[in-house]
Amino acid sequence: MTSKLLGGLVAASMLTSAAYAADLHPLDGLTGDELNAVRATLIEASIASDKTLYPLIELLEPHKQAVLSNATDGSLDRRATVHFQENDKFHQAVVNITKGTVESTSAMEGQPMIMLADFMSAMEIALGDERMVAGLAKRGLTPDDVFCLPLTAGNFFSDAEKGKRLMKVPCYVNPTSSNFYAKPVEGLVAVVELSERKVLDVLDEGAVPLPEDDWGYNEDEVAKRTALRAKTNPARLRQEGGPNFSIDGSEITWDIWKMRYRVDKRPGLVLSQVKANDGNNWRSVLYQASLSEVFVPYMDPSEGWYWRTYMDSGEYGFGLFLTPLRKNVDCPDYATFLPALIHDDMGQPLEIPDAICIFERDIGNPAWRHFEVFAQSETEFVPAEGRPETELVIRTASEVGNYDYLIDYRFKQDGTIYLKVGASGLDAVKGVASKTLTDPTAAEDTKYGSLIAPYLVAPFHDHYFNFRLDFDVDGPDNTMMVQEIVGGEPPVNIPRRSLWTVKNTPVKSEMEGRFRLSSMKPKAFMVMNGNVDGYLGHKPGYMIHHGSVSYAPFDFENDAPFVRNRYIEYSVWNTAYDPKERYAGGELAMGSDGSDGLAEWVKQDRDLMNKDVVTWFTAGFHHVPRMEDWPVMSTEWKTIHIQPMNFFPRNPALTIRLLMQTAK
């Protein structure tokens, strides 16, 4: 590429980006023109070339105070954080898109996210190794008979792993149905070093019988296996007259809610500046909410499985693996579908169609109701008073390997927010010698997993989803209050001997702000603004009321995967706002060693009283697989429940109309 042509490209990109920037909010995602400008700027500065690969290009947000002060005046430059690979080395840079300059660049200490090119390279490298070919031959297979699934190898702190960009590559017999995972080639794994493009080792634990069933799950395949259910009249959601929400650029407005959205390659959907309407006053609730990390450790200790401790968001990317949503399967057919814009390995814009759906729904639940028995008489029946409940759902679905994860943000008319994670897809399965539990190998085969089909065990594992919740309740200066249910002291002159009351305790610092949840010691967490005089003298707040949590006997001091993901030790954490602290597992998850991340940040023990507090919540569950999970899993939903606490003067759902009118 000539310097004249390249200079023209940079100039054109800067002009286009400047034009777009005038219409962009500082928290909007990068546009296609901005992505092109980032790439062109690095090439013009002789820092990159037209062959450079980019694991990550994402918006570098301005500091919150700058956004709150200057969000609409166009004075804030648009910047991007860039991770790129040049001459087989990884670097990081900050590119000022507005000015068309590179503000900084340095060698990267650590490994960036996996790229699509890494998957293809690892597969090719593994199947080209003679040891892998020999291992397949032992099983009656050739490289043409299989496809391989490169997986992140974790980091177990050995000298052999230090500084390596490793993937481990198991294989499956080529599918003859819709199910790509039904026939694992068990006990054979290639260890691939991506930077050196070579196989470091091949692990061969010995051949086990190959499963015979292809376990297809599309309708025609299922019909060949078993009779389908009788045809039924579909019960569908529908909406007449069009949606009641509006989308202006990145801003969504619905009912009492207003927020901005974007998609980043690593966390996927990011919601910013979530506000609730109190009368005619738009009041701040959340500055930002997004997925922070996903950790999926498997419990099988065999050589082919112990290392499967994936950080699905930081290593792979929930934005990168967003999938197009399907009408009447993922979302109602009347939903509004929006694309997601990320970038490919070359740093060029990549649009994923229908990656977001937004819809309202009334599923037949009352927002509230009351039947008054004392209002009835012999001559008049007074029906229950109540209102129908409608909610706004903003949904994405990411397919990371065999699992599909739906992420919902559900907004209610009573001021409540639900964060919902739905896990579906396919169990990861291990080939075994057992056909049934009566076989002599069954006890050993199922020590760390469940036999879910002949010759297939699904190993036990966990799913942990950490969300970063930057509350700004009526402004950024907040305090986290812990609300505990504690025993009361009944007066001696009444017969009651047990009752409870509420104890509110402020969280003074970060080390105090770590909590486990237990139904035996009930507590909730309220982000409160002590600087605002709310209704009736209350200080307004928003509460994380409860959520789906799980704990296990993990060794957070010595077991490497849990040192790297120590944020799951507690379900709730609180930190002082720092724009660099976005991901609980650290800035670089691939091959991380635990020295960066939430569990390390809190050791600063920063003051949290009347400060800009960020709350982190980990929803999780233990997965003990069942036969009913196979060949495809029913969606399992997990919840984080956020609700107003003395924020509104009354129930906001009081003003819902009894007869909903069709929107014009």
C-alpha positions as CSV (number, residue, x, y, z in Angstrom):
1,M,0.0,0.0,0.0
2,T,1.5,3.3,-1.0
3,S,2.0,6.1,1.5
4,K,-0.2,8.4,-0.7
5,L,-3.1,5.9,-0.7
6,L,-2.7,5.2,3.0
7,G,-2.6,8.8,3.9
8,G,-5.8,9.3,1.9
9,L,-7.4,6.4,3.8
10,V,-6.4,7.9,7.1
11,A,-7.8,11.3,6.2
12,A,-11.0,9.9,4.9
13,S,-11.5,7.8,8.0
14,M,-10.8,10.8,10.2
15,L,-13.3,12.9,8.4
16,T,-16.0,10.2,8.6
17,S,-15.3,9.5,12.2
18,A,-15.5,13.2,13.0
19,A,-18.8,13.4,11.3
20,Y,-20.1,10.4,13.2
21,A,-18.6,11.6,16.5
22,A,-20.8,14.7,16.4
23,D,-23.8,12.4,16.7
24,L,-22.3,9.8,19.1
25,H,-22.6,9.7,22.9
26,P,-19.3,9.1,24.7
27,L,-20.4,5.7,25.8
28,D,-21.6,4.5,22.3
29,G,-19.9,1.6,20.8
30,L,-17.3,2.0,18.0
31,T,-18.7,2.5,14.6
32,G,-17.5,0.7,11.5
33,D,-15.8,3.9,10.3
34,E,-14.1,4.3,13.7
35,L,-12.8,0.7,13.5
36,N,-11.4,1.4,10.1
37,A,-9.8,4.6,11.4
38,V,-8.1,2.8,14.2
39,R,-6.5,0.4,11.8
40,A,-5.5,3.1,9.3
41,T,-4.0,5.2,12.1
42,L,-1.8,2.4,13.3
43,I,-0.7,1.6,9.8
44,E,0.1,5.2,9.0
45,A,2.2,5.4,12.1
46,S,4.2,2.4,10.9
47,I,3.1,0.6,14.1
48,A,1.0,-2.0,12.2
49,S,0.7,-3.3,8.7
50,D,-2.2,-4.5,6.5
51,K,-1.4,-8.1,7.8
52,T,-1.6,-7.2,11.5
53,L,-4.1,-9.2,13.6
54,Y,-6.3,-7.6,16.3
55,P,-7.5,-9.7,19.2
56,L,-9.3,-6.6,20.6
57,I,-10.4,-3.1,19.6
58,E,-12.8,-1.6,22.1
59,L,-14.0,1.8,23.2
60,L,-11.8,3.4,25.8
61,E,-14.4,5.2,27.9
62,P,-13.8,8.7,29.1
63,H,-13.7,9.0,32.9
64,K,-17.1,9.0,34.4
65,Q,-16.9,12.5,35.7
66,A,-16.0,13.8,32.2
67,V,-19.0,12.0,30.7
68,L,-21.4,13.3,33.4
69,S,-20.1,16.9,32.8
70,N,-19.6,16.9,29.1
71,A,-21.7,14.1,27.6
72,T,-23.5,16.1,25.0
73,D,-21.2,19.0,24.0
74,G,-18.9,16.9,21.7
75,S,-15.8,18.0,23.6
76,L,-14.7,14.4,24.6
77,D,-12.3,12.7,22.2
78,R,-13.2,9.2,21.0
79,R,-10.5,6.7,21.9
80,A,-9.9,3.0,21.5
81,T,-7.9,0.4,23.4
82,V,-6.2,-1.9,20.9
83,H,-4.5,-5.2,21.3
84,F,-2.7,-6.3,18.2
85,Q,-0.2,-8.9,16.9
86,E,2.7,-7.7,14.8
87,N,5.8,-9.8,13.9
88,D,4.4,-12.6,16.1
89,K,4.5,-10.4,19.2
90,F,1.5,-8.8,21.0
91,H,1.3,-5.1,21.7
92,Q,-1.2,-2.7,23.1
93,A,-2.0,0.8,22.0
94,V,-4.3,3.7,22.7
95,V,-5.6,5.4,19.5
96,N,-7.2,8.8,19.6
97,I,-9.8,8.4,16.8
98,T,-10.9,12.0,16.9
99,K,-7.4,13.3,16.3
100,G,-6.1,10.4,14.3
101,T,-3.1,9.8,16.5
102,V,-1.5,7.0,18.5
103,E,-1.3,8.2,22.1
104,S,0.7,5.2,23.4
105,T,2.0,1.8,22.4
106,S,3.8,-0.9,24.3
107,A,4.6,-4.6,24.4
108,M,1.9,-6.6,26.0
109,E,2.8,-8.5,29.2
110,G,0.4,-11.4,29.0
111,Q,-1.9,-13.0,26.4
112,P,-4.9,-11.2,24.7
113,M,-8.1,-12.9,23.8
114,I,-8.3,-15.8,21.4
115,M,-8.9,-14.9,17.7
116,L,-10.8,-16.9,15.1
117,A,-7.5,-17.4,13.3
118,D,-6.1,-19.1,16.5
119,F,-8.9,-21.7,16.3
120,M,-8.2,-22.5,12.7
121,S,-4.4,-22.6,13.2
122,A,-4.6,-24.8,16.3
123,M,-6.8,-27.3,14.5
124,E,-4.5,-27.4,11.5
125,I,-1.4,-27.7,13.6
126,A,-2.8,-30.5,15.8
127,L,-3.9,-32.7,12.9
128,G,-0.6,-32.2,11.1
129,D,1.4,-33.7,14.0
130,E,2.4,-37.4,13.5
131,R,1.8,-38.2,17.1
132,M,-1.8,-37.1,16.7
133,V,-2.2,-39.0,13.5
134,A,-0.8,-42.1,15.2
135,G,-3.3,-41.7,18.1
136,L,-6.2,-41.4,15.7
137,A,-5.0,-44.5,13.9
138,K,-5.1,-46.5,17.2
139,R,-8.8,-45.7,17.2
140,G,-9.4,-46.6,13.6
141,L,-9.5,-43.0,12.4
142,T,-7.6,-40.6,10.1
143,P,-7.4,-36.8,10.2
144,D,-10.1,-36.7,7.5
145,D,-12.5,-38.6,9.8
146,V,-12.5,-35.9,12.6
147,F,-12.8,-32.3,13.4
148,C,-11.0,-30.8,16.3
149,L,-12.1,-28.2,18.9
150,P,-9.2,-26.0,20.2
151,L,-9.8,-25.0,23.8
152,T,-8.0,-22.6,26.1
153,A,-5.6,-24.5,28.3
154,G,-5.8,-22.4,31.5
155,N,-2.6,-21.8,33.4
156,F,-1.3,-24.0,36.2
157,F,1.8,-21.9,37.0
158,S,4.4,-24.3,35.7
159,D,7.7,-23.1,34.1
160,A,6.7,-25.0,30.9
161,E,3.6,-22.8,30.6
162,K,5.2,-19.4,31.3
163,G,4.9,-17.0,28.5
164,K,3.2,-19.6,26.3
165,R,0.0,-19.1,24.2
166,L,-1.5,-22.5,24.7
167,M,-4.5,-24.3,23.5
168,K,-5.4,-28.0,24.0
169,V,-7.1,-29.7,21.1
170,P,-9.4,-32.7,21.5
171,C,-11.2,-34.1,18.5
172,Y,-14.6,-35.5,17.6
173,V,-15.7,-37.9,14.9
174,N,-17.1,-35.9,12.0
175,P,-20.8,-35.4,12.7
176,T,-23.5,-37.3,10.6
177,S,-26.2,-35.2,12.2
178,S,-26.8,-31.8,13.7
179,N,-24.9,-32.8,16.9
180,F,-21.2,-32.0,16.5
181,Y,-20.3,-33.3,20.0
182,A,-21.9,-36.8,20.1
183,K,-18.8,-38.8,19.3
184,P,-15.7,-37.6,21.2
185,V,-12.4,-39.2,20.4
186,E,-11.6,-39.6,24.1
187,G,-8.2,-39.6,25.7
188,L,-6.4,-37.9,22.9
189,V,-5.4,-34.2,23.2
190,A,-2.8,-32.1,21.4
191,V,-1.0,-29.3,23.3
192,V,-0.5,-26.5,20.8
193,E,1.7,-23.4,21.2
194,L,0.1,-20.8,19.0
195,S,2.9,-18.3,18.7
196,E,5.4,-21.0,17.8
197,R,2.8,-22.8,15.6
198,K,3.8,-26.3,16.9
199,V,2.5,-29.2,19.0
200,L,4.4,-29.3,22.3
201,D,2.9,-32.6,23.3
202,V,0.2,-35.2,22.6
203,L,-1.6,-36.7,25.6
204,D,-2.9,-40.2,24.8
205,E,-4.6,-42.0,27.7
206,G,-5.6,-45.0,25.6
207,A,-8.6,-45.7,23.4
208,V,-12.1,-46.1,24.6
209,P,-15.1,-47.3,22.5
210,L,-16.4,-44.7,20.1
211,P,-20.0,-43.8,20.6
212,E,-22.2,-45.1,17.8
213,D,-25.3,-42.9,18.1
214,D,-25.2,-39.5,16.3
215,W,-27.8,-38.0,18.7
216,G,-29.2,-35.4,16.2
217,Y,-31.6,-32.9,17.7
218,N,-33.4,-31.2,14.8
219,E,-37.0,-32.0,14.3
220,D,-36.6,-34.6,11.5
221,E,-33.8,-36.3,13.4
222,V,-35.9,-36.5,16.6
223,A,-38.9,-37.8,14.6
224,K,-36.8,-40.8,13.4
225,R,-35.9,-41.6,17.0
226,T,-39.2,-41.2,18.7
227,A,-42.7,-39.9,18.0
228,L,-43.2,-36.2,18.1
229,R,-45.9,-34.7,20.2
230,A,-49.4,-34.1,18.7
231,K,-49.8,-30.8,16.9
232,T,-51.2,-28.1,19.2
233,N,-52.7,-24.7,18.9
234,P,-49.7,-22.3,19.4
235,A,-49.9,-20.0,22.5
236,R,-48.0,-17.0,21.2
237,L,-47.3,-13.5,22.6
238,R,-48.4,-10.8,20.2
239,Q,-48.5,-7.0,20.3
240,E,-50.9,-4.8,18.3
241,G,-50.1,-1.3,17.2
242,G,-46.3,-1.5,17.4
243,P,-43.8,-1.2,20.3
244,N,-44.2,1.2,23.1
245,F,-40.5,1.8,23.3
246,S,-38.4,4.1,21.1
247,I,-34.8,3.8,20.0
248,D,-32.9,7.0,19.3
249,G,-29.4,6.1,18.3
250,S,-28.2,4.1,21.2
251,E,-30.8,5.3,23.6
252,I,-33.8,3.1,24.5
253,T,-36.8,4.7,26.2
254,W,-39.7,2.6,27.5
255,D,-42.4,3.3,30.2
256,I,-40.5,4.7,33.2
257,W,-37.1,3.6,31.9
258,K,-34.3,5.1,29.8
259,M,-30.9,3.6,29.0
260,R,-28.1,3.4,26.4
261,Y,-26.7,0.2,24.8
262,R,-23.7,-1.0,23.0
263,V,-21.9,-4.2,22.2
264,D,-18.2,-4.8,23.1
265,K,-16.3,-7.8,21.9
266,R,-15.5,-9.2,25.3
267,P,-18.6,-8.6,27.6
268,G,-21.2,-8.5,24.8
269,L,-24.1,-6.2,25.7
270,V,-23.3,-3.1,27.8
271,L,-26.0,-0.9,29.2
272,S,-25.1,2.6,30.4
273,Q,-26.9,5.5,32.1
274,V,-29.9,3.6,33.2
275,K,-32.5,6.1,34.5
276,A,-36.0,5.8,36.0
277,N,-38.7,8.4,35.6
278,D,-40.1,9.7,38.9
279,G,-42.9,12.0,37.8
280,N,-41.2,14.3,35.4
281,N,-37.7,13.7,36.8
282,W,-35.3,11.2,35.2
283,R,-33.3,9.9,38.1
284,S,-30.1,8.0,37.8
285,V,-30.0,4.3,38.9
286,L,-27.1,2.7,37.2
287,Y,-24.2,4.3,35.4
288,Q,-23.3,1.0,33.8
289,A,-24.2,-2.7,33.9
290,S,-22.4,-5.4,32.0
291,L,-21.1,-9.0,32.1
292,S,-17.6,-9.0,33.7
293,E,-16.5,-12.7,33.4
294,V,-17.8,-16.2,33.0
295,F,-15.9,-19.1,34.7
296,V,-16.7,-22.7,33.9
297,P,-14.5,-25.2,35.7
298,Y,-14.9,-29.0,35.1
299,M,-14.4,-31.4,38.0
300,D,-12.9,-34.4,36.1
301,P,-9.3,-34.8,37.2
302,S,-8.1,-36.9,34.3
303,E,-5.3,-35.7,32.0
304,G,-7.8,-34.9,29.2
305,W,-10.1,-32.8,31.4
306,Y,-8.5,-31.3,34.6
307,W,-7.4,-28.2,32.6
308,R,-10.9,-27.4,31.3
309,T,-11.4,-24.3,33.5
310,Y,-12.6,-21.8,30.9
311,M,-13.0,-18.0,31.3
312,D,-15.6,-17.8,28.6
313,S,-15.8,-14.0,28.4
314,G,-12.2,-13.0,28.9
315,E,-10.6,-15.8,26.8
316,Y,-13.2,-16.2,24.0
317,G,-15.6,-13.1,24.1
318,F,-19.3,-13.0,24.6
319,G,-19.5,-10.3,22.0
320,L,-17.5,-12.2,19.5
321,F,-19.7,-15.2,19.8
322,L,-23.1,-13.5,19.7
323,T,-25.5,-15.4,17.5
324,P,-28.4,-14.3,15.4
325,L,-31.6,-14.6,17.3
326,R,-34.5,-16.5,15.8
327,K,-38.1,-15.3,15.7
328,N,-40.6,-17.4,17.7
329,V,-37.7,-19.4,19.2
330,D,-35.4,-16.9,20.9
331,C,-37.8,-13.9,20.8
332,P,-41.4,-13.2,19.9
333,D,-41.9,-12.5,16.2
334,Y,-42.9,-8.9,16.9
335,A,-39.6,-8.2,18.7
336,T,-37.3,-5.5,17.3
337,F,-34.0,-7.1,16.2
338,L,-30.8,-5.1,16.1
339,P,-27.3,-6.0,14.8
340,A,-24.1,-6.0,16.8
341,L,-21.0,-4.4,15.4
342,I,-17.6,-5.8,16.5
343,H,-14.4,-6.4,14.5
344,D,-12.8,-9.4,12.8
345,D,-9.2,-10.6,13.3
346,M,-8.0,-8.0,10.7
347,G,-9.6,-5.2,12.7
348,Q,-12.3,-4.6,10.1
349,P,-15.9,-4.1,11.0
350,L,-18.0,-7.3,11.4
351,E,-21.7,-7.1,11.8
352,I,-23.7,-9.9,13.5
353,P,-27.3,-9.6,12.3
354,D,-30.2,-9.9,14.8
355,A,-27.8,-10.2,17.7
356,I,-30.0,-8.2,20.0
357,C,-33.8,-8.4,20.4
358,I,-35.9,-6.0,22.4
359,F,-39.6,-6.7,23.1
360,E,-42.4,-6.0,25.6
361,R,-44.4,-8.9,27.0
362,D,-47.4,-9.5,29.2
363,I,-47.3,-13.2,30.2
364,G,-50.5,-13.1,32.1
365,N,-49.1,-12.1,35.5
366,P,-50.6,-9.3,37.6
367,A,-48.3,-6.4,38.4
368,W,-50.4,-6.2,41.6
369,R,-53.9,-7.2,42.8
370,H,-56.2,-7.3,45.7
371,F,-59.6,-8.9,46.2
372,E,-61.5,-7.2,49.0
373,V,-63.8,-9.6,50.8
374,F,-65.4,-6.9,52.9
375,A,-66.5,-4.9,49.8
376,Q,-68.8,-7.8,48.8
377,S,-72.5,-7.7,49.5
378,E,-75.5,-9.9,48.8
379,T,-76.4,-7.8,45.8
380,E,-73.1,-6.7,44.4
381,F,-69.9,-8.5,43.5
382,V,-66.8,-6.4,43.5
383,P,-64.0,-8.0,41.4
384,A,-60.4,-7.9,42.4
385,E,-58.6,-4.7,41.6
386,G,-55.3,-5.2,39.8
387,R,-53.1,-4.3,36.9
388,P,-51.5,-6.4,34.2
389,E,-47.7,-6.7,34.3
390,T,-45.7,-5.8,31.2
391,E,-41.9,-6.0,31.1
392,L,-39.2,-4.9,28.6
393,V,-36.7,-7.5,27.7
394,I,-33.3,-6.8,26.1
395,R,-31.8,-10.2,25.1
396,T,-28.6,-11.6,23.5
397,A,-27.4,-15.1,23.1
398,S,-23.7,-16.1,22.9
399,E,-22.6,-19.6,21.8
400,V,-19.3,-20.4,23.4
401,G,-18.3,-23.9,22.3
402,N,-21.0,-26.4,23.2
403,Y,-23.0,-24.0,25.5
404,D,-25.5,-21.3,24.6
405,Y,-25.9,-18.5,27.1
406,L,-28.8,-16.1,26.9
407,I,-28.3,-12.8,28.8
408,D,-31.5,-10.8,29.6
409,Y,-32.0,-7.4,31.1
410,R,-35.6,-7.3,32.1
411,F,-37.1,-4.0,33.2
412,K,-40.4,-3.9,35.2
413,Q,-43.0,-1.2,35.6
414,D,-42.5,-1.2,39.3
415,G,-38.9,0.0,39.0
416,T,-37.4,-3.5,39.4
417,I,-34.6,-4.9,37.2
418,Y,-33.9,-8.6,36.7
419,L,-30.6,-9.8,35.2
420,K,-31.2,-13.3,33.9
421,V,-28.7,-15.8,32.5
422,G,-30.1,-18.7,30.6
423,A,-27.8,-21.7,30.0
424,S,-28.7,-24.1,27.2
425,G,-27.0,-25.8,24.3
426,L,-25.2,-29.2,24.8
427,D,-23.4,-30.8,27.7
428,A,-19.7,-31.3,27.2
429,V,-19.4,-35.1,27.0
430,K,-16.6,-37.6,27.7
431,G,-16.3,-41.0,25.9
432,V,-16.3,-43.9,28.3
433,A,-16.4,-47.7,28.2
434,S,-19.7,-48.0,30.1
435,K,-22.9,-48.5,28.2
436,T,-25.1,-48.7,31.4
437,L,-24.6,-48.3,35.1
438,T,-24.4,-52.1,35.4
439,D,-21.1,-52.3,33.5
440,P,-18.0,-53.1,35.5
441,T,-16.3,-49.7,34.5
442,A,-19.4,-47.6,35.4
443,A,-18.4,-46.8,39.0
444,E,-15.0,-45.4,37.9
445,D,-16.4,-43.7,34.8
446,T,-19.1,-41.9,36.8
447,K,-16.9,-40.8,39.8
448,Y,-16.8,-37.2,38.5
449,G,-19.7,-37.2,36.1
450,S,-23.1,-38.6,35.0
451,L,-23.7,-41.4,32.5
452,I,-26.2,-39.6,30.2
453,A,-26.2,-41.9,27.2
454,P,-24.4,-45.2,26.2
455,Y,-20.7,-44.6,26.2
456,L,-21.1,-40.9,27.2
457,V,-20.5,-39.2,30.6
458,A,-21.1,-35.6,31.2
459,P,-18.6,-34.4,33.8
460,F,-19.7,-32.3,36.8
461,H,-18.9,-28.6,36.4
462,D,-19.9,-25.1,37.5
463,H,-21.1,-22.0,35.8
464,Y,-20.3,-18.6,37.4
465,F,-21.4,-15.3,35.8
466,N,-19.9,-12.1,37.3
467,F,-21.6,-8.8,36.6
468,R,-20.2,-5.4,37.1
469,L,-22.9,-3.1,38.4
470,D,-21.9,0.5,38.7
471,F,-24.8,2.0,40.6
472,D,-25.2,5.8,40.6
473,V,-28.3,6.2,42.7
474,D,-29.2,9.9,42.2
475,G,-25.5,10.5,41.5
476,P,-22.2,8.8,41.8
477,D,-21.5,9.3,45.5
478,N,-23.2,6.4,47.2
479,T,-22.7,4.1,50.2
480,M,-23.4,0.3,50.3
481,M,-25.6,-0.7,53.1
482,V,-25.9,-4.3,54.2
483,Q,-29.4,-5.1,55.4
484,E,-29.5,-8.1,57.7
485,I,-32.4,-10.0,59.2
486,V,-31.5,-10.4,62.9
487,G,-33.2,-11.6,66.0
488,G,-35.3,-9.2,67.9
489,E,-35.8,-8.9,71.7
490,P,-39.5,-9.4,72.6
491,P,-40.7,-7.5,75.6
492,V,-41.1,-9.6,78.7
493,N,-44.8,-8.7,79.0
494,I,-45.9,-10.4,75.8
495,P,-46.1,-14.2,75.1
496,R,-44.0,-14.0,71.9
497,R,-40.5,-15.3,72.3
498,S,-39.1,-15.0,68.8
499,L,-39.2,-12.3,66.2
500,W,-36.8,-10.5,63.9
501,T,-35.9,-7.0,62.9
502,V,-33.6,-5.3,60.4
503,K,-30.0,-4.2,61.0
504,N,-28.5,-1.8,58.5
505,T,-24.7,-1.6,58.4
506,P,-22.7,0.6,56.0
507,V,-19.7,-0.9,54.2
508,K,-16.8,1.3,55.1
509,S,-14.0,-0.2,52.9
510,E,-13.4,-2.7,50.1
511,M,-12.2,-5.5,52.3
512,E,-15.4,-5.2,54.4
513,G,-17.4,-5.3,51.2
514,R,-17.1,-9.0,50.4
515,F,-20.1,-11.2,51.2
516,R,-21.4,-14.7,50.9
517,L,-25.1,-15.3,50.8
518,S,-27.0,-17.9,52.9
519,S,-30.7,-18.4,53.6
520,M,-29.6,-19.1,57.2
521,K,-28.2,-15.6,57.5
522,P,-30.4,-13.5,55.2
523,K,-29.1,-10.3,54.0
524,A,-29.6,-7.9,51.1
525,F,-27.4,-5.1,49.7
526,M,-28.6,-1.5,49.2
527,V,-26.7,1.1,47.3
528,M,-27.9,4.3,49.0
529,N,-27.4,8.0,48.4
530,G,-26.9,9.7,51.8
531,N,-26.6,13.1,50.2
532,V,-30.2,13.2,49.0
533,D,-33.3,13.8,51.1
534,G,-35.8,11.3,49.7
535,Y,-39.5,10.9,50.4
536,L,-40.5,10.8,54.1
537,G,-36.9,11.4,55.1
538,H,-35.6,8.2,53.6
539,K,-32.3,8.1,51.8
540,P,-33.0,6.7,48.3
541,G,-31.5,3.4,47.3
542,Y,-31.5,0.4,45.0
543,M,-31.2,-3.1,46.4
544,I,-29.7,-6.3,45.2
545,H,-32.3,-8.4,46.9
546,H,-31.2,-11.9,46.1
547,G,-29.7,-14.0,43.4
548,S,-28.7,-17.5,42.3
549,V,-25.5,-18.3,44.1
550,S,-23.3,-21.4,44.7
551,Y,-20.2,-22.3,46.6
552,A,-17.9,-25.3,46.7
553,P,-14.9,-26.6,48.6
554,F,-12.4,-24.9,46.3
555,D,-8.8,-24.1,47.3
556,F,-8.4,-20.4,46.5
557,E,-4.9,-20.4,47.8
558,N,-3.3,-23.3,45.9
559,D,-5.5,-24.5,43.1
560,A,-4.5,-22.4,40.0
561,P,-7.9,-22.1,38.3
562,F,-9.4,-20.7,41.5
563,V,-6.4,-18.4,42.2
564,R,-7.1,-17.0,38.7
565,N,-10.8,-16.7,39.4
566,R,-10.9,-15.8,43.1
567,Y,-13.8,-13.5,42.7
568,I,-16.1,-16.5,43.0
569,E,-15.0,-16.9,46.6
570,Y,-17.7,-14.3,47.5
571,S,-20.9,-13.5,45.7
572,V,-20.9,-9.8,46.4
573,W,-17.9,-7.4,46.2
574,N,-17.7,-3.6,46.3
575,T,-14.9,-1.4,45.0
576,A,-14.2,2.2,44.5
577,Y,-14.8,3.3,40.9
578,D,-11.8,2.9,38.6
579,P,-12.3,3.0,34.9
580,K,-9.5,0.5,34.4
581,E,-11.3,-2.1,36.6
582,R,-13.9,-3.6,34.2
583,Y,-13.3,-7.3,34.4
584,A,-13.3,-9.4,37.6
585,G,-10.8,-11.8,36.2
586,G,-8.4,-9.1,35.1
587,E,-7.6,-7.2,31.9
588,L,-6.0,-10.3,30.3
589,A,-7.7,-13.5,31.1
590,M,-5.8,-15.8,28.7
591,G,-3.1,-17.5,30.7
592,S,-3.6,-15.1,33.6
593,D,-2.0,-15.8,37.0
594,G,-4.4,-14.2,39.4
595,S,-2.2,-11.1,40.0
596,D,-4.8,-8.9,38.4
597,G,-8.5,-8.8,39.1
598,L,-11.1,-8.2,41.6
599,A,-9.6,-10.2,44.5
600,E,-6.4,-8.2,44.2
601,W,-7.9,-4.8,43.7
602,V,-9.8,-4.9,47.0
603,K,-6.5,-5.3,48.9
604,Q,-6.1,-1.6,48.5
605,D,-9.0,-1.4,50.9
606,R,-10.2,1.9,49.5
607,D,-12.7,4.0,51.4
608,L,-16.3,3.3,50.3
609,M,-18.2,5.7,52.5
610,N,-20.1,8.2,50.3
611,K,-17.9,7.3,47.3
612,D,-18.4,6.2,43.8
613,V,-19.1,2.5,44.6
614,V,-19.1,-0.3,42.0
615,T,-20.8,-3.5,43.0
616,W,-19.9,-6.9,41.6
617,F,-22.3,-9.9,41.8
618,T,-21.5,-13.5,40.8
619,A,-24.5,-15.7,40.0
620,G,-23.7,-19.3,39.7
621,F,-24.8,-22.9,39.8
622,H,-23.4,-26.4,40.1
623,H,-24.3,-28.6,37.2
624,V,-24.8,-32.2,37.9
625,P,-25.8,-33.4,34.4
626,R,-28.9,-35.6,33.9
627,M,-30.1,-37.8,31.1
628,E,-32.7,-35.1,30.5
629,D,-29.9,-32.8,29.6
630,W,-29.1,-34.8,26.5
631,P,-28.8,-34.5,23.5
632,V,-29.7,-30.8,24.1
633,M,-30.3,-29.0,27.4
634,S,-33.5,-27.3,28.5
635,T,-32.7,-23.6,29.3
636,E,-31.8,-23.1,32.9
637,W,-32.3,-19.6,34.2
638,K,-30.4,-17.9,36.9
639,T,-31.2,-14.6,38.5
640,I,-29.9,-11.3,40.0
641,H,-32.8,-9.3,41.4
642,I,-32.4,-5.5,41.7
643,Q,-35.3,-3.4,43.2
644,P,-35.9,0.1,44.4
645,M,-35.6,0.7,48.1
646,N,-37.3,3.9,49.3
647,F,-36.5,5.4,45.9
648,F,-40.0,6.2,44.8
649,P,-42.8,7.8,46.9
650,R,-45.1,4.9,46.2
651,N,-45.5,1.8,44.1
652,P,-44.6,3.0,40.6
653,A,-46.9,0.3,39.1
654,L,-49.9,2.1,40.7
655,T,-50.3,4.3,37.6
656,I,-50.5,1.4,35.1
657,R,-53.8,1.7,33.1
658,L,-56.4,-1.1,33.6
659,L,-57.2,-1.2,29.9
660,M,-54.1,-0.9,27.9
661,Q,-54.6,1.2,24.9
662,T,-53.0,0.3,21.5
663,A,-50.0,2.5,20.8
664,K,-50.4,4.9,17.9
